[in-house]
């Protein structure tokens, strides 16, 4: 009986430091590592359906949210622009869950995409 109570208590304890899981949405951010503000635009399409499309101003050394969408397996196509100029266009097939897809503006004003799993 004592063992059951102990196991019951352990199951009820919250686990600190857990990362998200496949039910978590994709969050897309504009991350500005430059000392000048930039207008960042992104369009993310999954299997022909637009899932995120937005334009934001990311202040110098700042972050702005572009949008969120549920993750699903599929073919993704991403286009991003900085200050009205197209800078990145890519396509990929995702079979593994991710919840982060950021447009990162570097100090030289160019941009790169960062896709991964955030805690």
N, CA, C and O atoms as a MOPAC input file, in Angstrom:
PM7 MOZYME 1SCF
protein

 N      0.82400 1    -1.19600 1     0.00000 1
 C      0.00000 1     0.00000 1     0.00000 1
 C      0.87300 1     1.26700 1     0.00000 1
 O      0.56600 1     2.23400 1    -0.69800 1
 N      1.94000 1     1.25700 1     0.77300 1
 C      2.83600 1     2.41300 1     0.81400 1
 C      3.44500 1     2.67700 1    -0.55900 1
 O      3.58800 1     3.83100 1    -0.96300 1
 N      3.80400 1     1.62000 1    -1.27400 1
 C      4.39100 1     1.76000 1    -2.61100 1
 C      3.41200 1     2.43100 1    -3.56800 1
 O      3.80600 1     3.29300 1    -4.35300 1
 N      2.14300 1     2.04300 1    -3.50900 1
 C      1.13500 1     2.65500 1    -4.38100 1
 C      0.99400 1     4.14700 1    -4.11700 1
 O      0.89700 1     4.93900 1    -5.05400 1
 N      0.98200 1     4.53500 1    -2.83100 1
 C      0.88200 1     5.96100 1    -2.49900 1
 C      2.09000 1     6.73000 1    -3.02300 1
 O      1.94000 1     7.82800 1    -3.56000 1
 N      3.28200 1     6.16500 1    -2.87200 1
 C      4.49200 1     6.81500 1    -3.35900 1
 C      4.46600 1     6.96800 1    -4.87500 1
 O      4.78500 1     8.03700 1    -5.39600 1
 N      4.08900 1     5.91000 1    -5.58300 1
 C      3.98900 1     5.99200 1    -7.05200 1
 C      2.93500 1     7.00500 1    -7.46700 1
 O      3.13600 1     7.73700 1    -8.43600 1
 N      1.82800 1     7.06300 1    -6.76100 1
 C      0.78000 1     8.03600 1    -7.05600 1
 C      1.26500 1     9.45800 1    -6.89500 1
 O      0.93000 1    10.32100 1    -7.70600 1
 N      2.05800 1     9.71900 1    -5.85200 1
 C      2.62400 1    11.05100 1    -5.65100 1
 C      3.61100 1    11.41800 1    -6.74200 1
 O      3.61200 1    12.55100 1    -7.22300 1
 N      4.45400 1    10.46600 1    -7.14100 1
 C      5.43300 1    10.73400 1    -8.19400 1
 C      4.76200 1    11.04900 1    -9.52200 1
 O      5.22300 1    11.92500 1   -10.25400 1
 N      3.69100 1    10.35200 1    -9.83900 1
 C      2.97300 1    10.59400 1   -11.09100 1
 C      2.33000 1    11.97500 1   -11.08100 1
 O      2.22900 1    12.61700 1   -12.12700 1
 N      1.89600 1    12.43600 1    -9.92000 1
 C      1.20400 1    13.72000 1    -9.82600 1
 C      2.14300 1    14.91900 1    -9.85100 1
 O      1.68600 1    16.04100 1   -10.06800 1
 N      3.45400 1    14.71600 1    -9.63500 1
 C      4.39500 1    15.83100 1    -9.62300 1
 C      4.62000 1    16.38300 1   -11.02100 1
 O      4.76600 1    15.61200 1   -11.97000 1
 N      4.65200 1    17.71200 1   -11.17000 1
 C      4.97900 1    18.27600 1   -12.48400 1
 C      6.45300 1    18.04500 1   -12.79600 1
 O      7.29100 1    18.01000 1   -11.89500 1
 N      6.75200 1    17.89100 1   -14.05700 1
 C      8.13000 1    17.67800 1   -14.48500 1
 C      8.65500 1    18.99600 1   -15.03500 1
 O      8.10800 1    19.53600 1   -15.99700 1
 N      9.71500 1    19.51300 1   -14.42500 1
 C     10.28300 1    20.79000 1   -14.85300 1
 C     11.20500 1    20.59300 1   -16.04200 1
 O     11.83600 1    19.54600 1   -16.17800 1
 N     11.28300 1    21.59700 1   -16.90000 1
 C     12.23000 1    21.58500 1   -18.00800 1
 C     11.79800 1    20.75700 1   -19.20100 1
 O     12.62600 1    20.43200 1   -20.05100 1
 N     10.53400 1    20.40900 1   -19.28800 1
 C     10.06300 1    19.60500 1   -20.42200 1
 C     10.02700 1    20.46200 1   -21.67900 1
 O      9.75100 1    21.66000 1   -21.61800 1
 N     10.30300 1    19.85000 1   -22.79300 1
 C     10.14400 1    20.54300 1   -24.06100 1
 C      8.75800 1    20.24400 1   -24.59000 1
 O      8.07500 1    19.35100 1   -24.08900 1
 N      8.34700 1    20.98100 1   -25.59100 1
 C      7.04900 1    20.78300 1   -26.18400 1
 C      6.97900 1    19.47100 1   -26.93600 1
 O      7.94800 1    18.71800 1   -27.02300 1
 N      5.81200 1    19.22800 1   -27.47100 1
 C      5.61600 1    17.99100 1   -28.20500 1
 C      4.84000 1    18.22600 1   -29.47300 1
 O      4.50400 1    19.36700 1   -29.79100 1
 N      4.54400 1    17.16000 1   -30.21100 1
 C      3.89900 1    17.28900 1   -31.51500 1
 C      2.56500 1    18.03400 1   -31.52300 1
 O      2.11300 1    18.46000 1   -32.58600 1
 N      1.93600 1    18.19800 1   -30.38000 1
 C      0.69800 1    18.96400 1   -30.35300 1
 C      0.92300 1    20.46400 1   -30.30700 1
 O     -0.01400 1    21.23700 1   -30.50700 1
 N      2.15400 1    20.88400 1   -30.04600 1
 C      2.45400 1    22.30800 1   -29.96400 1
 C      2.50600 1    22.92000 1   -31.36100 1
 O      2.96100 1    22.27300 1   -32.30400 1
 N      2.04000 1    24.16800 1   -31.50100 1
 C      2.05300 1    24.80900 1   -32.81300 1
 C      3.44200 1    25.28300 1   -33.21300 1
 O      4.34400 1    25.40500 1   -32.38400 1
 N      3.58700 1    25.54400 1   -34.49200 1
 C      4.78700 1    26.19900 1   -35.01400 1
 C      4.63900 1    27.69000 1   -34.69900 1
 O      3.60500 1    28.28900 1   -34.99500 1
 N      5.65900 1    28.27800 1   -34.10700 1
 C      5.69200 1    29.71400 1   -33.89000 1
 C      6.77100 1    30.28600 1   -34.80000 1
 O      7.90800 1    29.81400 1   -34.79800 1
 N      6.41200 1    31.29600 1   -35.57100 1
 C      7.35600 1    31.92800 1   -36.47600 1
 C      7.66000 1    33.32900 1   -35.96800 1
 O      6.75700 1    34.13000 1   -35.72800 1
 N      8.95300 1    33.60900 1   -35.81000 1
 C      9.39300 1    34.90600 1   -35.30500 1
 C     10.30100 1    35.59700 1   -36.31200 1
 O     10.97200 1    34.94900 1   -37.11600 1
 N     10.30900 1    36.92900 1   -36.25100 1
 C     11.30800 1    37.73000 1   -36.95300 1
 C     12.32200 1    38.12500 1   -35.88800 1
 O     12.00600 1    38.88000 1   -34.96800 1
 N     13.53400 1    37.61500 1   -36.01500 1
 C     14.59500 1    37.87900 1   -35.04400 1
 C     15.59700 1    38.81900 1   -35.71000 1
 O     16.23200 1    38.46200 1   -36.70300 1
 N     15.72900 1    40.00700 1   -35.16100 1
 C     16.59600 1    41.01600 1   -35.76400 1
 C     17.88400 1    41.13600 1   -34.95500 1
 O     17.86500 1    41.60100 1   -33.81600 1
 N     18.98500 1    40.72100 1   -35.53800 1
 C     20.29000 1    40.83400 1   -34.87400 1
 C     21.07900 1    42.04100 1   -35.39100 1
 O     22.27000 1    42.18500 1   -35.11500 1
 N     20.40700 1    42.88600 1   -36.12800 1
 C     21.03100 1    44.08600 1   -36.68700 1
 C     20.73600 1    45.26900 1   -35.76100 1
 O     19.80400 1    45.20800 1   -34.96000 1
 N     21.51600 1    46.33600 1   -35.86400 1
 C     21.29800 1    47.51300 1   -35.01300 1
 C     20.35200 1    48.52100 1   -35.65800 1
 O     20.25700 1    49.66300 1   -35.20800 1
 N     19.65500 1    48.10200 1   -36.70700 1
 C     18.67000 1    48.91500 1   -37.40800 1
 C     17.37000 1    48.12700 1   -37.49200 1
 O     17.40400 1    46.91200 1   -37.68400 1
 N     16.23100 1    48.78700 1   -37.35500 1
 C     14.96400 1    48.06800 1   -37.49100 1
 C     14.75300 1    47.64700 1   -38.94500 1
 O     15.22700 1    48.30700 1   -39.87000 1
 N     14.03200 1    46.53400 1   -39.13100 1
 C     13.75700 1    46.00600 1   -40.46400 1
 C     12.31000 1    45.53000 1   -40.55100 1
 O     11.73300 1    45.06200 1   -39.57000 1
 N     11.74400 1    45.66000 1   -41.73700 1
 C     10.43700 1    45.08400 1   -42.02100 1
 C     10.67200 1    43.68000 1   -42.55600 1
 O     11.39600 1    43.49000 1   -43.53300 1
 N     10.05300 1    42.69600 1   -41.90400 1
 C     10.24600 1    41.28800 1   -42.25900 1
 C      8.90400 1    40.70800 1   -42.67200 1
 O      7.90400 1    40.85400 1   -41.96800 1
 N      8.89600 1    40.04800 1   -43.82800 1
 C      7.68500 1    39.39800 1   -44.33300 1
 C      7.96100 1    37.91300 1   -44.49400 1
 O      9.06400 1    37.51300 1   -44.86900 1
 N      6.95500 1    37.10300 1   -44.20900 1
 C      7.09700 1    35.65500 1   -44.39700 1
 C      5.78100 1    35.08200 1   -44.91700 1
 O      4.69200 1    35.55600 1   -44.59500 1
 N      5.93100 1    34.05100 1   -45.72600 1
 C      4.78300 1    33.27300 1   -46.20100 1
 C      5.18400 1    31.80700 1   -46.09400 1
 O      6.16300 1    31.37600 1   -46.70400 1
 N      4.42400 1    31.04900 1   -45.32000 1
 C      4.66700 1    29.61900 1   -45.14900 1
 C      3.44900 1    28.87400 1   -45.66400 1
 O      2.32400 1    29.10000 1   -45.21800 1
 N      3.69600 1    27.97900 1   -46.61500 1
 C      2.63200 1    27.20000 1   -47.24400 1
 C      2.92700 1    25.72600 1   -46.98500 1
 O      4.05500 1    25.27000 1   -47.17300 1
 N      1.90000 1    24.97700 1   -46.55000 1
 C      2.04400 1    23.53900 1   -46.33500 1
 C      1.05700 1    22.81900 1   -47.24700 1
 O     -0.15100 1    23.04300 1   -47.17700 1
 N      1.58800 1    21.95600 1   -48.09700 1
 C      0.76200 1    21.18000 1   -49.03300 1
 C     -0.21600 1    22.06900 1   -49.80300 1
 O     -1.38300 1    21.72400 1   -49.98600 1
 N      0.29200 1    23.22300 1   -50.24900 1
 C     -0.50800 1    24.12700 1   -51.07100 1
 C     -1.43300 1    25.05300 1   -50.29300 1
 O     -2.09100 1    25.90300 1   -50.89400 1
 N     -1.50100 1    24.91100 1   -48.97900 1
 C     -2.36700 1    25.75800 1   -48.15100 1
 C     -1.51200 1    26.73200 1   -47.33700 1
 O     -0.58000 1    26.31700 1   -46.64700 1
 N     -1.82700 1    28.00600 1   -47.41800 1
 C     -1.10200 1    29.00800 1   -46.63800 1
 C     -1.39900 1    28.78700 1   -45.15300 1
 O     -2.56000 1    28.68600 1   -44.75500 1
 N     -0.33700 1    28.71100 1   -44.33000 1
 C     -0.52200 1    28.52400 1   -42.89000 1
 C     -0.07500 1    29.74200 1   -42.09000 1
 O     -0.62800 1    30.01500 1   -41.02500 1
 N      0.91200 1    30.47400 1   -42.58300 1
 C      1.33000 1    31.72900 1   -41.95300 1
 C      1.70100 1    32.70400 1   -43.06600 1
 O      2.44300 1    32.36500 1   -43.98700 1
 N      1.17200 1    33.91300 1   -42.96100 1
 C      1.57300 1    34.99000 1   -43.87400 1
 C      1.42500 1    36.29500 1   -43.11900 1
 O      0.33200 1    36.64200 1   -42.67200 1
 N      2.52700 1    37.01900 1   -42.97600 1
 C      2.48200 1    38.24200 1   -42.18900 1
 C      3.70800 1    39.10000 1   -42.49100 1
 O      4.72900 1    38.61400 1   -42.97900 1
 N      3.57500 1    40.38500 1   -42.18700 1
 C      4.68100 1    41.33700 1   -42.27400 1
 C      4.72400 1    42.09700 1   -40.95700 1
 O      3.70200 1    42.59900 1   -40.48800 1
 N      5.91600 1    42.18000 1   -40.35800 1
 C      6.08800 1    42.87800 1   -39.08700 1
 C      7.33700 1    43.75400 1   -39.15700 1
 O      8.19000 1    43.58200 1   -40.02800 1
 N      7.42200 1    44.68800 1   -38.22700 1
 C      8.64700 1    45.46100 1   -38.05800 1
 C      9.35700 1    44.91500 1   -36.83800 1
 O      8.80400 1    44.90200 1   -35.73900 1
 N     10.58000 1    44.46600 1   -37.03500 1
 C     11.41600 1    43.99600 1   -35.93600 1
 C     12.38300 1    45.11700 1   -35.59900 1
 O     13.22500 1    45.49000 1   -36.41600 1
 N     12.25900 1    45.64300 1   -34.40600 1
 C     13.12600 1    46.74300 1   -33.97500 1
 C     14.57500 1    46.26500 1   -33.90100 1
 O     14.83600 1    45.06200 1   -33.90900 1
 N     15.50400 1    47.19300 1   -33.83200 1
 C     16.92800 1    46.86400 1   -33.72100 1
 C     17.14100 1    45.91300 1   -32.54900 1
 O     16.67600 1    46.17100 1   -31.43900 1
 N     17.85000 1    44.80900 1   -32.80200 1
 C     18.13000 1    43.79000 1   -31.78800 1
 C     16.85000 1    43.26600 1   -31.13800 1
 O     16.86400 1    42.87200 1   -29.97200 1
 N     15.74600 1    43.26100 1   -31.88400 1
 C     14.45800 1    42.86100 1   -31.32900 1
 C     13.87300 1    41.61500 1   -31.97300 1
 O     14.44600 1    41.03000 1   -32.89300 1
 N     12.71700 1    41.23200 1   -31.46100 1
 C     11.99000 1    40.05800 1   -31.94400 1
 C     10.52900 1    40.43900 1   -32.10800 1
 O      9.97300 1    41.14700 1   -31.26800 1
 N      9.89900 1    39.97300 1   -33.19200 1
 C      8.47300 1    40.19600 1   -33.42000 1
 C      7.86400 1    38.88900 1   -33.91300 1
 O      8.48200 1    38.16900 1   -34.69800 1
 N      6.65600 1    38.58300 1   -33.45400 1
 C      5.99400 1    37.34800 1   -33.86900 1
 C      5.33900 1    37.51400 1   -35.23200 1
 O      4.59200 1    38.46200 1   -35.47400 1
 N      5.63900 1    36.56400 1   -36.11500 1
 C      5.04000 1    36.55500 1   -37.45500 1
 C      3.73900 1    35.76900 1   -37.47900 1
 O      2.84900 1    36.07700 1   -38.27100 1
 N      3.61100 1    34.75400 1   -36.62000 1
 C      2.38000 1    33.98300 1   -36.56700 1
 C      2.60200 1    32.58700 1   -36.01400 1
 O      3.72900 1    32.18200 1   -35.72800 1
 N      1.49700 1    31.85900 1   -35.87100 1
 C      1.54100 1    30.47300 1   -35.40600 1
 C      0.63900 1    29.62000 1   -36.28100 1
 O     -0.30300 1    30.11400 1   -36.89900 1
 N      0.94400 1    28.34100 1   -36.32100 1
 C      0.14100 1    27.38300 1   -37.08600 1
 C      0.38000 1    25.99500 1   -36.51400 1
 O      1.46600 1    25.72200 1   -36.00100 1
 N     -0.61200 1    25.10900 1   -36.59000 1
 C     -0.37300 1    23.74400 1   -36.11800 1
 C      0.63400 1    23.04200 1   -37.01900 1
 O      0.63600 1    23.24000 1   -38.23400 1
 N      1.49300 1    22.21700 1   -36.41400 1
 C      2.42900 1    21.43300 1   -37.21100 1
 C      1.69700 1    20.23600 1   -37.79200 1
 O      0.87800 1    19.61100 1   -37.11800 1
 N      1.99100 1    19.92500 1   -39.03100 1
 C      1.49900 1    18.71600 1   -39.70600 1
 C      2.61500 1    18.22400 1   -40.61500 1
 O      3.43600 1    19.00700 1   -41.09200 1
 N      2.63300 1    16.92500 1   -40.84700 1
 C      3.56000 1    16.38400 1   -41.85200 1
 C      3.18300 1    16.98300 1   -43.20600 1
 O      2.01500 1    17.26300 1   -43.47800 1
 N      4.18800 1    17.16800 1   -44.03700 1
 C      3.85800 1    17.66400 1   -45.35900 1
 C      4.99900 1    18.39200 1   -46.02800 1
 O      6.11600 1    18.47200 1   -45.51600 1
 N      4.67000 1    18.92400 1   -47.19900 1
 C      5.62700 1    19.68900 1   -47.99400 1
 C      5.43200 1    21.16300 1   -47.66500 1
 O      4.34300 1    21.71300 1   -47.83000 1
 N      6.50600 1    21.79300 1   -47.19500 1
 C      6.48300 1    23.20400 1   -46.82800 1
 C      7.24300 1    24.01300 1   -47.86900 1
 O      8.26300 1    23.57900 1   -48.40300 1
 N      6.71200 1    25.20400 1   -48.14100 1
 C      7.38500 1    26.16500 1   -49.01400 1
 C      7.39700 1    27.49200 1   -48.25900 1
 O      6.35500 1    27.97000 1   -47.80900 1
 N      8.57800 1    28.07800 1   -48.12600 1
 C      8.73300 1    29.29200 1   -47.32900 1
 C      9.40100 1    30.36600 1   -48.16500 1
 O     10.41800 1    30.12800 1   -48.81500 1
 N      8.81200 1    31.55200 1   -48.13600 1
 C      9.44300 1    32.71900 1   -48.74800 1
 C      9.52300 1    33.80400 1   -47.67000 1
 O      8.59700 1    33.97800 1   -46.87700 1
 N     10.63300 1    34.52000 1   -47.65600 1
 C     10.82300 1    35.58600 1   -46.67800 1
 C     11.48700 1    36.76800 1   -47.35400 1
 O     12.28800 1    36.61500 1   -48.27600 1
 N     11.13700 1    37.94500 1   -46.87600 1
 C     11.72300 1    39.16000 1   -47.39300 1
 C     12.08900 1    40.11800 1   -46.27600 1
 O     11.48800 1    40.09600 1   -45.20100 1
 N     13.06700 1    40.94700 1   -46.53500 1
 C     13.49300 1    41.96700 1   -45.57700 1
 C     13.47500 1    43.30700 1   -46.29900 1
 O     14.10300 1    43.47200 1   -47.34500 1
 N     12.75000 1    44.25500 1   -45.73000 1
 C     12.64700 1    45.60500 1   -46.28300 1
 C     12.20200 1    45.59700 1   -47.74500 1
 O     12.71300 1    46.35700 1   -48.56800 1
 N     11.25500 1    44.73700 1   -48.04800 1
 C     10.67900 1    44.67400 1   -49.38800 1
 C     11.47000 1    43.88400 1   -50.40500 1
 O     11.03300 1    43.73800 1   -51.54700 1
 N     12.62300 1    43.37200 1   -50.01900 1
 C     13.46100 1    42.58400 1   -50.93300 1
 C     13.37000 1    41.10500 1   -50.58500 1
 O     13.55300 1    40.74000 1   -49.42300 1
 N     13.08800 1    40.23700 1   -51.57100 1
 C     13.09100 1    38.80000 1   -51.27500 1
 C     14.49800 1    38.34600 1   -50.89900 1
 O     15.47000 1    38.68500 1   -51.57300 1
 N     14.59700 1    37.57500 1   -49.81700 1
 C     15.92200 1    37.13800 1   -49.37600 1
 C     16.04600 1    35.62500 1   -49.26500 1
 O     17.14200 1    35.08300 1   -49.40200 1
 N     14.93100 1    34.93600 1   -49.01800 1
 C     14.99200 1    33.48600 1   -48.84100 1
 C     13.76400 1    32.85100 1   -49.47100 1
 O     12.64100 1    33.32600 1   -49.30500 1
 N     14.00600 1    31.76500 1   -50.19800 1
 C     12.91500 1    30.94000 1   -50.70100 1
 C     13.39300 1    29.49700 1   -50.63400 1
 O     14.43400 1    29.15100 1   -51.19300 1
 N     12.63400 1    28.66900 1   -49.95200 1
 C     13.03800 1    27.27900 1   -49.78800 1
 C     11.81800 1    26.37100 1   -49.69800 1
 O     10.71500 1    26.81800 1   -49.38400 1
 N     12.03100 1    25.11200 1   -49.97500 1
 C     10.97800 1    24.10200 1   -49.85100 1
 C     11.58900 1    22.87200 1   -49.19700 1
 O     12.75600 1    22.55100 1   -49.42100 1
 N     10.78700 1    22.18800 1   -48.38400 1
 C     11.25200 1    20.97400 1   -47.73500 1
 C     10.05500 1    20.12200 1   -47.35000 1
 O      8.93100 1    20.61600 1   -47.25600 1
 N     10.30300 1    18.85100 1   -47.12900 1
 C      9.27900 1    17.92700 1   -46.64100 1
 C      9.57800 1    17.66600 1   -45.17600 1
 O     10.70600 1    17.33200 1   -44.81300 1
 N      8.57000 1    17.81900 1   -44.34000 1
 C      8.75600 1    17.57900 1   -42.91100 1
 C      7.99700 1    16.33300 1   -42.49300 1
 O      6.77400 1    16.26800 1   -42.61900 1
 N      8.71700 1    15.36200 1   -42.00400 1
 C      8.13100 1    14.15300 1   -41.42500 1
 C      8.27100 1    14.17200 1   -39.91000 1
 O      7.60600 1    13.41000 1   -39.20900 1
 N      9.15600 1    15.06300 1   -39.39700 1
 C      9.39200 1    15.15200 1   -37.96800 1
 C      8.92700 1    16.50400 1   -37.44100 1
 O      9.13800 1    17.54300 1   -38.06500 1
 N      8.29400 1    16.46100 1   -36.28600 1
 C      7.72300 1    17.63200 1   -35.64900 1
 C      8.77800 1    18.70100 1   -35.36900 1
 O      9.90300 1    18.39200 1   -34.97700 1
 N      8.39700 1    19.95700 1   -35.57500 1
 C      9.17600 1    21.11400 1   -35.14900 1
 C      8.18800 1    22.17200 1   -34.70200 1
 O      7.02900 1    22.15300 1   -35.11700 1
 N      8.63000 1    23.09500 1   -33.86000 1
 C      7.70300 1    24.12900 1   -33.38800 1
 C      8.27700 1    25.54100 1   -33.50600 1
 O      7.69300 1    26.49400 1   -32.99000 1
 N      9.39600 1    25.67400 1   -34.17000 1
 C     10.04500 1    26.97500 1   -34.32400 1
 C     10.47400 1    27.15500 1   -35.77000 1
 O     11.14300 1    26.29800 1   -36.34700 1
 N     10.07900 1    28.28100 1   -36.34400 1
 C     10.50900 1    28.59600 1   -37.70400 1
 C     10.70400 1    30.10300 1   -37.77000 1
 O      9.74000 1    30.85400 1   -37.91700 1
 N     11.94600 1    30.54000 1   -37.66300 1
 C     12.24000 1    31.95800 1   -37.54200 1
 C     12.96300 1    32.50200 1   -38.76700 1
 O     13.73000 1    31.79800 1   -39.42400 1
 N     12.69900 1    33.76700 1   -39.05300 1
 C     13.46400 1    34.52000 1   -40.03900 1
 C     14.45000 1    35.35800 1   -39.23000 1
 O     14.04800 1    36.24100 1   -38.47200 1
 N     15.73300 1    35.08100 1   -39.39500 1
 C     16.76800 1    35.75900 1   -38.60800 1
 C     17.49200 1    36.75300 1   -39.52200 1
 O     18.11000 1    36.36700 1   -40.51400 1
 N     17.40400 1    38.03900 1   -39.16800 1
 C     18.11000 1    39.08600 1   -39.90500 1
 C     19.47200 1    39.25300 1   -39.23600 1
 O     19.56800 1    39.58200 1   -38.05400 1
 N     20.50600 1    39.02100 1   -40.01400 1
 C     21.86700 1    39.10500 1   -39.47700 1
 C     22.33300 1    40.56000 1   -39.41000 1
 O     21.66100 1    41.45900 1   -39.91500 1
 N     23.47800 1    40.77900 1   -38.78800 1
 C     24.03000 1    42.12700 1   -38.63200 1
 C     24.29900 1    42.80400 1   -39.97000 1
 O     24.30700 1    44.03200 1   -40.04400 1
 N     24.52300 1    42.02100 1   -41.04000 1
 C     24.76900 1    42.61700 1   -42.35600 1
 C     23.47800 1    42.89500 1   -43.13000 1
 O     23.52200 1    43.31400 1   -44.28600 1
 N     22.31500 1    42.65600 1   -42.48100 1
 C     21.03100 1    42.92000 1   -43.11600 1
 C     20.50700 1    41.77400 1   -43.95000 1
 O     19.36200 1    41.82300 1   -44.39800 1
 N     21.31200 1    40.73500 1   -44.17700 1
 C     20.84100 1    39.54900 1   -44.89000 1
 C     20.06400 1    38.66500 1   -43.92500 1
 O     20.12600 1    38.86100 1   -42.71100 1
 N     19.33900 1    37.70400 1   -44.45500 1
 C     18.48500 1    36.87600 1   -43.59500 1
 C     18.74200 1    35.38900 1   -43.83600 1
 O     19.22200 1    34.97600 1   -44.89200 1
 N     18.40400 1    34.61500 1   -42.82400 1
 C     18.46800 1    33.16400 1   -42.89000 1
 C     17.27100 1    32.60100 1   -42.15900 1
 O     16.65500 1    33.29500 1   -41.35000 1
 N     16.93500 1    31.35700 1   -42.43100 1
 C     15.83800 1    30.68700 1   -41.76000 1
 C     16.39400 1    29.75400 1   -40.69200 1
 O     17.43800 1    29.12900 1   -40.87600 1
 N     15.68100 1    29.67100 1   -39.57900 1
 C     16.06200 1    28.78400 1   -38.48900 1
 C     14.84300 1    27.95000 1   -38.11800 1
 O     13.83700 1    28.47400 1   -37.63800 1
 N     14.94800 1    26.63900 1   -38.34800 1
 C     13.84200 1    25.73000 1   -38.03700 1
 C     14.31800 1    24.74300 1   -36.98300 1
 O     15.42600 1    24.21700 1   -37.09300 1
 N     13.50700 1    24.48000 1   -35.96400 1
 C     13.92300 1    23.52700 1   -34.94400 1
 C     12.86000 1    23.31600 1   -33.89100 1
 O     11.68400 1    23.62700 1   -34.08600 1
 N     13.30300 1    22.78200 1   -32.77300 1
 C     12.43400 1    22.50900 1   -31.62800 1
 C     12.85100 1    23.40400 1   -30.47500 1
 O     13.98100 1    23.32200 1   -29.99300 1
 N     11.95200 1    24.24600 1   -30.04200 1
 C     12.22200 1    25.12500 1   -28.90700 1
 C     11.57100 1    24.53400 1   -27.66900 1
 O     10.55700 1    23.84100 1   -27.75600 1
 N     12.15500 1    24.81000 1   -26.53700 1
 C     11.61800 1    24.32100 1   -25.27000 1
 C     10.34000 1    25.05600 1   -24.92500 1
 O      9.73300 1    24.78600 1   -23.88900 1

